[in-house]
Amino acid sequence: MGNERVEWIECPRDAMQGLSWFIPTAQKIAYINTLLGVGYDVIDFGSFVSPKAIPQLRDTAAVLSQLELNDRTKLLAIVANARGAEDACESDEISYLGFPFSISETFQQRNTNSSIEESLQSVEIIQNLCLRHHKELVVYISMAFGNPYGDAWNEEIAVKWTKQIASLGVKTIAMSDTVGLAQAADVKKIFDAVIPSLPQVKIGAHLHASPDHWKSKVTAAWDSGCRRFDSALKGYGGCPMAEDVLVGNLASENLYQFLNERNVKSSIDPSQFAHALMMASAIFQEPLAT
């Protein structure tokens, strides 16, 4: 296991987006600049979506202009439609665009106000934009491990849509446990089905989990061959629709522990990681009312 390597995506954007209070732009800049020094492969730093939809991220362009970039860590921005993708493509600093594609019809309508078929058309448009602007599209398969709406779900459905997305030339697809519903068995079932069916595509994991269930999910994904993981320091964030404050993102410190236990290589600087962890505790603390 010592020669294994993980691709690690830190997600301050996902950690911040659902907060009820606004984190000042200067604090966001300082925090993400610290994350850039940790050694992650990718930072999911912001989104080009309507400020009305995600007011917390209305300052993404201002944050981007003050980031201290390096050759080690790339930037990813989330987009929800072609217009947002066009805006993101204007920034040379951004390497990846992320698009949420739900295999739950109900959630796709709620999240992007479009059907699954319409969203597939959006993927094709955004993929073409990325190719023209020398960027890479990452598609997140939302509700990949089930949904709370009663929409049909199984591994055949996940494979079907993932193959359709891959047929458009998308090289990276992340299976997403959007509301933290997945059990370890679900995670294993999906990765066991998707990874062998798409050997030319990098299949990642974007897991949401309570503090008690993270390890079983990560273990299931890893043992099924996943080597690309999203996380957020302190486990902040996650989908507001989970309606459970404990179901946040996979905590980066837990993933760090898992990788150390497995003797997996990463480019993380331990001292910088510890510093970023302390910053997260301060930045995500709700300010006292005055």
Order of alpha helices (4+ residues) and beta strands (2+ residues): beta-alpha-alpha-beta-alpha-beta-alpha-beta-alpha-alpha-beta-alpha-beta-alpha-beta-beta-alpha-beta-beta-alpha-alpha
